[in-house]
Amino acid sequence: MTVNSFKTHGKALQKGLIIGATLAIAFACSTSAGNWAQWRGPHFNGSAEASKLPASWEDGKNVKWKTELPGWSSSTPIVWEDTVFLVSPDARKSLLLVSLDAKTGKQNWSKRLAVGDREVRNNNMTSPSPVTDGKLVYTLLGTGDLIAVNFEGDIEWRRNLGQEYGKFSIMWLYGSSPLLYNGKLYVQVLQRNPSSYPHSNDGKEKRDSYLLCVEPSTGETLWKHDRPTDAIVESQEAYSTPIPFEGAGRKEILILGGDYITGHNPDNGEELWRCGGLNPRKDKWWRIVPSPVASDSHIYAAAPKRDPLFAIKAGGKGNITDSHIDWEFDDNPTDVATPLVYKGKLFVLDGDRQTLSCLDPATGEKHWAGSLGVREIHRASPTGADGKIYIISMEGTVTVVDAKADEFKILEQFEMDEGPCMSTIVVANNSLFVRTSKHLYCIAK
């Protein structure tokens, strides 16, 4: 057991709220364990149910198939039953939605959704991950195009949010993925106001940050909720993805960015609560990359650039900055990778110092921490399944950690190369789907 490295705010909760736990169980059971339908998987926390997953696919063993991709992207593939969907640019800067057979890797079809790929550092116009409800595939591109495509590759509807509300005003290009929840499609845009980037120049300076709710079958706007902030310059921007939370007797949509984490009513976007204190120095370059994640009793907001991870008690109303921050974790926090909640534990990957920490989700007590032993930057978020944690570096080094052990234990580590690798490893149908800059691999015993 390592020495604790967290700060408590009041008395840390020892047990999750009974109501929250009950709702969370019901929520988990309502998802399909065989599918990975959107960013962070069936439970919105990076975990999935699976069995007999291999710990290694070094030297081609356990590689069921691999398929060459038209281009690189940090977006995560999604899997629905026997079909894999992914977005990618090609050499002509077209932006594609690609459908693959999950059993063979053979391409079913490729649909050009838009043109005009642009690269800024580690992002391009296909950074957001697609989502599906088993009927349509919904893709949001950095161009502002929001498009629904059926499983045969036909476009059902499309609209351009940039034309409607102004081009995305985000320094490193738009990177938030859409969210499907309870039959509605949600899009988060947290951006700089006034706009000042050449790629967002459309003659309009004013930019609102907002949460948009769309009817998935038609693309019609159900409501749009503006999300104000007193953050300044780049700190208004976020690459995080909204996630749902069912706890403390209610349902919420969580949004992290612009110096705050907020909870919203899924039916109308009303802000239920707001927690600040995440950027006490008012750093104007304090952009947010990791998405929020939740356990039964707490909601976790990872501050960037070596600032702490905050644990916020569920059930708050109004401004809860001074009342609901329960504990902080500031020993090897994350800057980019979204934390993983798996098997009753909270795993935090420090991708710059290559350290994985295992915490008690209720108290912040550190069970263990360990170095991955590879000096490579990690940007992909960790995945938990079959008692293992799967991690991949930008250069393509895979580290598999034992999620059940009482101490840090690496099960396997090997190189895939083919960087940059920034896409989260996906688990579906007792298989792993691993995206590199060149290929998509299906891994299974």
Buried (B, 14 or more C-beta within 10 A) or exposed (E): EBEBBBBBBEEBBEEBBEBBBBBBEEBBEEBBBBBBBBBBBBBBBBBBBBEEBBBBBBEEEBBBBBBEBBBBBBBBBBBBEEBBBBBBBBEEBBBBBBBBBBBEBEBBBBBEBBBEBEEBEBBBBBBBBBBBBEEBBBBBBBBBBBBBBEBEBEEBBBBBBBEEBBBBBBBBBBBBBBBBBEEBBBBBBBBBBEBBBEBBEEEEEEBBBBBBBBEBBEBEEBBBBEBEBEBBBBBBBBBBBBBBBBBBEBBBBBBBBBBBBBBBBBEEBEBBBBBBBBBEEEBEEBBBBBBBBBBBBBBBBBBBEEBBBBBBBBBBEEEBBEBBBBBBBBBBBBBBBBBBBBEEBBBBBBBBBBBBBBBBBBBBBBBBBBBBEBEBBBBBBBBBBBBBBBBBBBBBBBBBBBBEEEEBEBBBBBBBEBBBBBBBBBBBBBBBBBBBBBBBBBBBE
